[in-house]
Each structure stands twice: as structure tokens, then as C-alpha cells.
Amino acid sequence: MMNKKQKLELLKRYEPNLKFTKGELFFPTDAEEYLRQCSLWSYQPGLGSKKIFERGEIDFETLGQNPPQNFGSVQYLKFTDPLKVAQYARYRFGRLRRSERKKTFHAGPGRLARVGYSARILDALFSLSLLTRGRVSGDQAAASAIRYRGMQKESQRFQYYGRVVEKEDWTVLQYWFFYVYNDWRSGYFGLNDHEGDWEQVSVYLFKNEKGDWEPEWLAYASHDFEGDNLRRNWKDSQVEKVGEHPVVYVGAGSHASFFQSGEYLTELILPPLSPLMKRLRQISSGLRRLFGVGNRAGQDEGYRIFSVPFVDYARGDGNTIGKGQPLKWATPILINEELNWVSGYRGLWGWWAKDPVMSENAPAGPMYDRFGSVRKAWYDPLGWAGMNKVSPQIKLTARSEQRIQAIRTRREAAENSVAEKENELRNLSLEAQAMELRPHLKAQYEQHSRWILQLEEEIGLEKAEIAEDQALEEALIRFSGELDDGYQGQLREHLQNPQEPDRQLGLRFRWLAEAWSAVSIGLAIIAFVAIALFAEQYLLFAALIVLSVILVIEATFQGRMMGLANWLTGFLALVAAIVLLTEFFTPLVIGFVLLTGGYLIFDNLREIWS
């Protein structure tokens, strides 16, 4: 086990460089200083909210001192108070000054222009839902930015919290970053806003033959995702490094982490549509296996119609914190379960907006999720990134040899079992032959026959397993030899649906496309209402015309007119086939039966004459 000094040295050796997008307002900061700026509240069902600590009374020591709570209660911090109109106006005016405009974020191609019409409908429904559920007020981001700027003026400090976990063959370095505010929605047209934001990056180390630490895998947290797609191999060409310091591209406002600079199309699947999405994926996967078409990388393209699109801007063209940069990390602070503020406080690290879908509520601390349960990234840092099935490269040869020996032992045992059963089978067969033509042994003969059939089936299954083990053993032997020759494996074979920057940023008539995407839903609603009011007798016909116009405009902007033409051709062919079957069903069936009979006669006669 490492001591505190060794853990701090290891954390500093591999601490990441964080690259932000131009216009980012919030950076990783001292969580304890944030606490001093907050008041602590407790909500009790039926009693409402009550202030527990005033601003200036909270630090790491007092935060974990919580009284017992009833079911349904919520504890939360409050960082800011609503701005007055004049304060908000001064803030907005200050942002518009020339000195500020140079630092201001500018969006790329509109997010709605990158997706289909159906996704825009869902986006409209999502936007309307914000009016009926808890949400963070629009001026709260401004208030947080003002207060955070004051904190930075007093002491500009860029802080991370490090956790070192030794699990099996791995030593995991977790870098936890705290931001006072997530302004993804109000600042960058994203999914949500909330006070407080904990994010993390993990580095997975092993000890090499010389006893020195060596990194092999990285995992970057992105929203609430988990699994293989979060990690990359240290030697992957997509992993940028400054010496031994990995580079992390941080999403503007959301503070999600990415391996490459760019703009990431992130899609929210609405909960009511999740079962439909799952079923369609299963059907599509079955069709791909059956017909051998499609590819894994693009298998989710067709499901964008069921999700709400948002863009994570991780351009990396703003400030950078880390090695070789003007902005440096402060000395890391070690955290673990023994710290009372980490394990003792299960409440929210910011304003509780009473949002039933949780996204506008502040998150909990590094150890817990919003519901007060321990995060998977905390209790299972290997399984969180799919690392519980991965061994260090240096140990693969020894593990392969162990598996070869285990399979060989299992195969030899199976071969001995088959030999014994085959000997028994021959004895049973001999006895059965002796019973034939002996009426008084009928019952025993039938029992022997059943035993023989059962034993033959068991022997067949065991021989099949022996053949499979033999093939597996041969594959492991070859793989072990390849490892000895320096084979490093396929660095991305674990990726099923990795997050990649959106490459399809080129739209025809870009500004027109963005304008159309912004107004298309509203225009369609107005058009359908107008048809219903003034042309009710032509409702179906007029609706088809409106739909056709929308499809043509969409295909033009997306450069998919040929695809639309192919789709329409297939659709019309299907309609024609349905009409033919409906109108001429009986003659078609009779003709098909006559042709089938004629073919069978011809095929059978051809066999005789050949």
C-alpha cells in the first residue's frame, strides 16, 4: 500500500491538461472555498425548506455533520441569490463590450440543422417541458459567474481532488474536478443548467518488470455514461499527451470530457421512447446478422429521430490548465471515504430546482449520485469503464499460459470421461444384442436401448466440447506466441459506439438551413392549423403537400435528394404492390399455385430423363 506522499507524487506525475472552449466561464476550483460562499438547506416533506447553515459557516468539517433525515427529505447548498434586473443588465452589457466579445463563445452550425425533422419535434416538446418542471432560473448563471469571478480575484486557484485506488492488477488514479456552475443550457444551448458540477478523469496504471509505474488506459467521464466507450488505450493515436500528461478537451458549460477537439452531437433519449429504441435496435441487429449488412459504427444513425439533439462544444481553443501552460494546477488534495465531507454528506452540491427528471438539480459529491447512492465510478472504478475484464499487457502472456493449462486439463478430463462412456456404451450394446429374440427380456432390452441413446447423446456433446476446447487451446497458443513477438493487440476493439466529433458540419446553404431548422416546426404547426380552419375538406391532401414540401427542403439542405428519390421509389413500389395484391388477390394466388405445380412436374420429369 502506498503512503500519502507516494500517492500525491503519482497523481502529479500523470495529472491531465484540461483544454477549454473559448468563452468558458467556469474552471475547476477549490470546493471548500465554494462551500464558504454557500448556505446549507434542508427540505422536509410537508414542512418545506429550512436553512441549516448561513453563508460563511460551512467548510469541509461542518458539511459532513448532518442530522438524521426523514424519507423524502433533500439537503442542498445554495450558492447564489437571484439578480436584480439592474444587476443582470449590467452583467449582460459587460459581456457585450469589445474586450469581452473576443472571449465570447460563438456556436457552429446550428444543432437542429444537423438532425432530422422528427428530432426537432421532440426538441420542441423537451423545450416546452422546461416550462412545466423545475428549472434553474435564467439569471442564475450570471449570478454564479459574478460570484465566481470574485472568488478568482481574491485567489486564482485551479484545483483538483485526487483519489488513488489499488484494485487487482491495476492502480487507478481518479482526478475529480469541481466547477461552481454548469451553464450548458443558458450558455451553449445544451441540455441543462445547475449549480455545482463534479467531473472526473481516470488513469489506469500497472507496475512493469522494473517495478516502475506505467499507464495503459484512460477513461474520461462524459455525462452519465459508463462502459467501454469511455476509455482509450494510452498508445491510441487519439490520445493526446504532453509528456506523461494526457490532454482532455472539456465540453463548454457541460464540462464533459473528450479525447479529441471538436463538436459532439449528444442526444437525449426521452424515457417513454427508450423501450421502442431498444426493440428497434434488437430488430436491426437481427437483420444485420441475418443478411450481413450494415456496420456497427453507424448502427444508431437511424434512431436520431427518437432523440433530442444537443451539441457539446469541446474545441480546445480557450484556456488550458496543466503542464507547460500559463495556468497551473494547485497542489492536489487527496480524498477517500475516511473524509467526512466525502462520505458523510449525501446532499446536493448546489441549488435543488425540484426538477422531477433531475437534470436541473445540482449533483451530489464525488462519492454519491443525486439519489444519495454511491456512484459506480467510486465503488467500482474498474467496472465503470469496462476495465474489470482487462489485464495489463505485461501479464497477458502469463495469463494465456494459465488458461492454456486449465483448458488442457479440462480437455484431458473430458477425453478420459468419453473413453469410459464409450467402453460402457459398447458393453450396453453387447448386452442389448444378447437380449434380442428373447421375449422374456423385452423390458430390459427397452431400458438398455434408452440408456444407449442417452449415452450416445452425452458422448456427442462431450466430443463437441473437446473439439471446441482444442480449437481454443490452439488459438491461445498462437496468441501467446504473438504476445512474445511484441503484439500489442487492437487498441480499439473494445469500442462499440464511441463518441466522435461530428464530421458532418458541411450543410448546403448553411445559413438558410439553420434558419429553416429554427422555424420549421413552428411553420408546420401554423400550416396544419390553417388547413384545419380554412380547408378542412382538403385536409389529407393539403397535409400530404405540406409533408412533401418539408421532405424536399430537408433533403436539399442535407444533400440527400438522391436518397429521398430512392426512398420515394421504394415507397411507391410498395404501395403499388399492396394495390395489386388487394385488387387481384385471387387471380394472383391461382396463378402462383399453377406455376408452382407446373414447376414441380417439370423438375421431377427432368430428374427421370437425366
Rosetta blueprint (number, residue, H / E / L):
1 M L
2 M L
3 N L
4 K H
5 K H
6 Q H
7 K H
8 L H
9 E H
10 L H
11 L H
12 K H
13 R H
14 Y L
15 E L
16 P L
17 N E
18 L E
19 K E
20 F L
21 T L
22 K L
23 G L
24 E L
25 L L
26 F L
27 F L
28 P L
29 T L
30 D L
31 A H
32 E H
33 E H
34 Y H
35 L H
36 R H
37 Q L
38 C L
39 S E
40 L E
41 W E
42 S E
43 Y E
44 Q E
45 P L
46 G L
47 L L
48 G E
49 S E
50 K E
51 K E
52 I E
53 F E
54 E L
55 R L
56 G L
57 E L
58 I L
59 D L
60 F H
61 E H
62 T H
63 L H
64 G L
65 Q L
66 N L
67 P L
68 P L
69 Q L
70 N L
71 F L
72 G L
73 S L
74 V E
75 Q E
76 Y E
77 L E
78 K E
79 F L
80 T L
81 D L
82 P L
83 L L
84 K L
85 V H
86 A H
87 Q H
88 Y H
89 A H
90 R H
91 Y H
92 R H
93 F H
94 G H
95 R H
96 L H
97 R L
98 R H
99 S H
100 E H
101 R H
102 K L
103 K L
104 T L
105 F L
106 H L
107 A L
108 G L
109 P L
110 G L
111 R H
112 L H
113 A H
114 R H
115 V L
116 G L
117 Y H
118 S H
119 A H
120 R H
121 I H
122 L H
123 D H
124 A H
125 L H
126 F H
127 S H
128 L H
129 S H
130 L L
131 L L
132 T L
133 R L
134 G L
135 R L
136 V L
137 S L
138 G L
139 D L
140 Q H
141 A H
142 A H
143 A H
144 S H
145 A H
146 I H
147 R H
148 Y H
149 R H
150 G H
151 M H
152 Q H
153 K H
154 E H
155 S L
156 Q L
157 R L
158 F L
159 Q L
160 Y L
161 Y E
162 G E
163 R E
164 V E
165 V E
166 E E
167 K E
168 E L
169 D L
170 W E
171 T E
172 V E
173 L E
174 Q E
175 Y E
176 W E
177 F E
178 F E
179 Y E
180 V E
181 Y E
182 N E
183 D L
184 W H
185 R H
186 S H
187 G H
188 Y H
189 F L
190 G L
191 L L
192 N L
193 D L
194 H E
195 E E
196 G E
197 D E
198 W E
199 E E
200 Q E
201 V E
202 S E
203 V E
204 Y E
205 L E
206 F E
207 K E
208 N L
209 E L
210 K L
211 G L
212 D L
213 W E
214 E E
215 P E
216 E E
217 W E
218 L E
219 A E
220 Y E
221 A L
222 S L
223 H L
224 D L
225 F L
226 E L
227 G L
228 D H
229 N H
230 L H
231 R E
232 R E
233 N E
234 W L
235 K L
236 D L
237 S L
238 Q L
239 V L
240 E L
241 K E
242 V E
243 G L
244 E L
245 H E
246 P E
247 V E
248 V E
249 Y E
250 V E
251 G L
252 A L
253 G L
254 S L
255 H L
256 A L
257 S E
258 F E
259 F L
260 Q L
261 S L
262 G E
263 E E
264 Y E
265 L E
266 T E
267 E E
268 L E
269 I E
270 L L
271 P H
272 P H
273 L H
274 S H
275 P H
276 L H
277 M H
278 K H
279 R H
280 L H
281 R H
282 Q H
283 I H
284 S H
285 S H
286 G H
287 L H
288 R H
289 R H
290 L H
291 F H
292 G L
293 V L
294 G L
295 N L
296 R L
297 A L
298 G L
299 Q L
300 D L
301 E H
302 G H
303 Y H
304 R H
305 I H
306 F H
307 S E
308 V E
309 P E
310 F E
311 V E
312 D E
313 Y E
314 A E
315 R L
316 G L
317 D L
318 G L
319 N L
320 T E
321 I E
322 G L
323 K L
324 G L
325 Q L
326 P L
327 L E
328 K L
329 W L
330 A L
331 T L
332 P L
333 I E
334 L E
335 I L
336 N L
337 E L
338 E L
339 L L
340 N H
341 W H
342 V H
343 S H
344 G L
345 Y L
346 R L
347 G L
348 L E
349 W L
350 G L
351 W L
352 W L
353 A L
354 K L
355 D L
356 P L
357 V L
358 M L
359 S L
360 E L
361 N L
362 A L
363 P L
364 A E
365 G L
366 P L
367 M L
368 Y E
369 D L
370 R L
371 F L
372 G L
373 S L
374 V E
375 R L
376 K H
377 A H
378 W H
379 Y H
380 D L
381 P L
382 L L
383 G H
384 W H
385 A H
386 G L
387 M H
388 N H
389 K H
390 V L
391 S L
392 P L
393 Q H
394 I H
395 K H
396 L H
397 T H
398 A H
399 R H
400 S H
401 E H
402 Q H
403 R H
404 I H
405 Q H
406 A H
407 I H
408 R H
409 T H
410 R H
411 R H
412 E H
413 A H
414 A H
415 E H
416 N H
417 S H
418 V H
419 A H
420 E H
421 K H
422 E H
423 N H
424 E H
425 L H
426 R H
427 N H
428 L H
429 S H
430 L H
431 E H
432 A H
433 Q H
434 A H
435 M H
436 E L
437 L L
438 R L
439 P H
440 H H
441 L H
442 K H
443 A H
444 Q H
445 Y H
446 E H
447 Q H
448 H H
449 S H
450 R H
451 W H
452 I H
453 L H
454 Q H
455 L H
456 E H
457 E H
458 E H
459 I H
460 G H
461 L H
462 E H
463 K H
464 A H
465 E H
466 I H
467 A H
468 E H
469 D H
470 Q H
471 A H
472 L H
473 E H
474 E H
475 A H
476 L H
477 I H
478 R H
479 F H
480 S H
481 G H
482 E H
483 L H
484 D H
485 D L
486 G L
487 Y L
488 Q L
489 G L
490 Q L
491 L L
492 R L
493 E L
494 H L
495 L L
496 Q L
497 N L
498 P L
499 Q L
500 E L
501 P L
502 D L
503 R L
504 Q L
505 L L
506 G L
507 L L
508 R L
509 F L
510 R H
511 W H
512 L H
513 A H
514 E H
515 A H
516 W H
517 S H
518 A H
519 V H
520 S H
521 I H
522 G H
523 L H
524 A H
525 I H
526 I H
527 A H
528 F H
529 V H
530 A H
531 I H
532 A H
533 L H
534 F H
535 A L
536 E H
537 Q H
538 Y H
539 L H
540 L H
541 F H
542 A H
543 A H
544 L H
545 I H
546 V H
547 L H
548 S H
549 V H
550 I H
551 L H
552 V H
553 I H
554 E H
555 A H
556 T H
557 F H
558 Q H
559 G L
560 R L
561 M H
562 M H
563 G H
564 L H
565 A H
566 N H
567 W H
568 L H
569 T H
570 G H
571 F H
572 L H
573 A H
574 L H
575 V H
576 A H
577 A H
578 I H
579 V H
580 L H
581 L H
582 T H
583 E H
584 F L
585 F H
586 T H
587 P H
588 L H
589 V H
590 I H
591 G H
592 F H
593 V H
594 L H
595 L H
596 T H
597 G H
598 G H
599 Y H
600 L H
601 I H
602 F H
603 D H
604 N H
605 L H
606 R H
607 E H
608 I H
609 W H
610 S L
